[in-house]
């Protein structure tokens, strides 16, 4: 990913938060020069030596065989929205503000029953923490024991390389940044409000006033 220094972020806790809040990821593995892509919910987990990503996919999806053969790259897309130059102090060109995390690492497959159940519990607890429904975890009778491994394959990815980018108008003048904040405040859609929140947090961290 192209990530110039002005947009590059190094705070692993903030990268973890983005992944935790936006768990529906794009998983890419290259074979014979061609990418194979799956879209999966993944749960980031902090370990003693970094970050791991936990997920699973259907046994019918051939991607799991590729995952076992090498490194994979995973993309977590945070809030993003269109920025109109009408908000700048002087007319310019449109752009897009966004936050994104790319993770690359080796994959460990999970195929035993106990491991798969633990994987599903981690994923469910993560989802229920953000979108609480009160559902009680259980494994249906027809999927217990060896039958579960006939349907899904779990996996863990150890984050060996993490690339965190925030393109949130840092390259603009103070007047332009203030105009973007005012513009986003005038919108009511959720993604614009989330980008606004990300910008506030970033500017406050950098000691910049609104």
Secondary structure by P-SEA (a helix, b strand, c coil): cccccccccccaaaaaaaaaaccbbbbbbbcccbbbbbbbbbbbbbcccbbbbbbccccccaaaaaaacbbbbbbbbcbbbbbbcccccbbbbbbccccbbbbbbbbbbbccaaaaaaaaaaaaaaaaaccccbbbbbbcccccccccccccccccccccbbbbbbcccccccaaaaaaaaaaaaacccaaaaaaaaaaaaaaaaacccc
